[in-house]
Amino acid sequence: MPRSEGRDDGMSFEGAVPDVYERYLVPLLFRPYAEELARRLALRRPRDVIETAAGTGALTRELAAVLAQDASVTATDLSGAMLDRARAVPLARPVRWVEADAMALPFPDGSCDAVVCQFGYMFFPDRPRAFGEALRVLRPGGVLLLSVWDDIAANDFPAMAEAAVGGLFPGDPPDFLSRVPYGYHDPAAIARDVADGGFTSAPRIETLAARSRADSPEDAATALCGGTPLRDEIEARGTHTLDEAIRTAAAAIATRFGTGPVEGALSALVVTVTR
């Protein structure tokens, strides 16, 4: 999840967000799908892989661990702060880190066998352009593999956190989660954007369920309220603090799932399209 891949909406993944994101959000939401995307890509045995919207490297680490040893991995994100956090984690092999916009990749035409993106396309303001850039850098027969979140209602902790925080601001509830990361889940819209980006083959779009786990409701609430731009929306309103929002979300999660380690539903769409 990038800082602002070509975005002009003011959302930020800077400041304290990268550390909170890596510590809490990656294990809560991203790790199961990172493992699955890396597994699927490894079966194709690509030689050169470009990852877009790499964030703090959740998927990058899995790619480094499971791809063939002679495969190269280039991980990109628009946010230097997120990439700096990613670089701080040891990897199983060298990875090339590049600060780059997914809608204007600084790579030659036909320079890779695979483009992979975990939970990034929801943030791109011009998704067909991002699909077009993936198409451009792929070699014939190459694959674009990506994940986007399903509807927020199918994802327990994000849905509960947004609803609980919204109760603090009844006149202007923060809706970043449902609006952006959980707002791009219509298969028809995705297929249309893929085609508008220039792909001639239809995408395969699968719904993939997983489980979300945290050591406590507080950890889950911290991840969602403090490790995403929901934090910016909470702080911008000024009537309740971030700590209050986290406590409120944690209490809602604890009411349903208990006060110890918690586990809830996850659902995402996995999209595969070949050049």
Stockholm file with secondary structure:
# STOCKHOLM 1.0

chainA/1-275         MPRSEGRDDGMSFEGAVPDVYERYLVPLLFRPYAEELARRLALRRPRDVIETAAGTGALTRELAAVLAQDASVTATDLSGAMLDRARAVPLARPVRWVEADAMALPFPDGSCDAVVCQFGYMFFPDRPRAFGEALRVLRPGGVLLLSVWDDIAANDFPAMAEAAVGGLFPGDPPDFLSRVPYGYHDPAAIARDVADGGFTSAPRIETLAARSRADSPEDAATALCGGTPLRDEIEARGTHTLDEAIRTAAAAIATRFGTGPVEGALSALVVTVTR
#=GR chainA/1-275 SS CCSCTTCCSCCCCCTTHHHHIIIIIIIIIIHHHHHHHHHHHHHHCCSEEEEESCTTSHHHHHHHHHSCTTCEEEEEESCHHHHHHHHTSCCSSCCEEEECCTTSCCSCTTCEEEEEEESCGGGCSSHHHHHHHHHHHEEEEEEEEEEEECCGGGSHHHHHHHHHHHTTCTTSCCCHHHHTTTSCCCHHHHHHHHHHTTCCSCCEEEEEEEEEEESSHHHHHHHHHHSSTHHHHHHHHCSSCHHHHHHHHHHHHHHHHCSSSEEEEEEEEEEEEEC
#=GC SS_cons         CCSCTTCCSCCCCCTTHHHHIIIIIIIIIIHHHHHHHHHHHHHHCCSEEEEESCTTSHHHHHHHHHSCTTCEEEEEESCHHHHHHHHTSCCSSCCEEEECCTTSCCSCTTCEEEEEEESCGGGCSSHHHHHHHHHHHEEEEEEEEEEEECCGGGSHHHHHHHHHHHTTCTTSCCCHHHHTTTSCCCHHHHHHHHHHTTCCSCCEEEEEEEEEEESSHHHHHHHHHHSSTHHHHHHHHCSSCHHHHHHHHHHHHHHHHCSSSEEEEEEEEEEEEEC
//
